[in-house]
Every structure is written in structure tokens, then in C-alpha cells.
Amino acid sequence: MKLLLLLITPIYIFAAASFITEDEYASSLYKNPRGIGCDKCHGADGKGLLVAKYVSNGVTKEFKGPDITELGFKVFYEALDTRKSGMPRYFLTKDEIETLYKYLHKEKK
Ligand code: HEC
């Protein structure tokens, strides 16, 4: 019986997952992309966020996540596929990057 449950449960989880809309999926990927959420640095809407202010050698500096809602797909893709200063390295698939891109650029379709 236990074995049967073990076999059936993943099917239920999979079925339930397919009921979320594309937008809900994109939103959850944005907040939880197998690593620190994009929203933590780029803001809930991707319009950018001031993450921290600090003083280095007597100079006040800012750590900001830039606005990522006005980019071409190539720039967007490359930022997520290569290491950038200040930006964590993610291991997202092309489909996932496309989902995030569409999510952040949906007004301009
Ligand atoms: C720890 C903070 C942080 C997190 C989390 C983060 N980013 Fe960034 N991101 C940055 C910073 C800082 C830059 C600017 C880096 C640079 O200019 O070299 C950046 C740059 C970018 C750029 C390039 C912008 C441009 O104009 O070239 C894109 C696209 C981007 N991030 C998307 C994302 C996405 C999507 C996620 C989630 C999967 C994410 N970022 C998570 C901090 C972050």
C-alpha cells in the first residue's frame, strides 16, 4: 500500500502543477529561480532596487539592481548565461530565461 502511494503521489503533484497559469509560473520562477530571487535585487516589478548603501574608503556607494524591463532579449539572455559583477550566476534553461523575459516585458508585446 505504501509503495502504491509513493508511486501515485508524484503523478498528483505533477498534475496539480500543470494547473498553474503561465503567469503564476513565471512569477514564482522570478522569485525563486533555484537561487536568490531576482526580486531581491531588481524589485518586485523588475524596475530596479537600491539594495544597500555602504561607505568604502570614505566614499558612500550604492549597490543597486538595475531596471531589467527594457532590455533586448540578447542582452537579457547573456546577463543570465554569463558571470556579471554583482549579479549571481544562475543555471537556468533557455525556456526558463524566455519565461522570465516575457514576464518582465509583457506590456510591450
Ligand atoms: C544579488 C543581487 C541580484 C540578484 C539576486 C539578481 N541580480 Fe540581476 N543584476 C544585479 C546587478 C548588480 C546587475 C548589474 C551587473 C553589472 O552591471 O555588471 C544585474 C544585472 C542584470 C541584468 C543585465 C542588465 C543590463 O542592463 O545589462 C539582467 C538581465 C538581470 N540582472 C536579470 C536578473 C534576473 C532575471 C535575476 C533572477 C534570475 C537576477 N537578475 C537576480 C543584481 C542581481
Residues whose N, C-alpha, C, O or C-beta is under 5 A from the ligand:
A	BS01	HEC	Y30 P33 I36 G37 C38 K40 C41 K64 G65 P66 D67 I68 V75 F76 A79 K84 S85 G86 M87 P88 L100
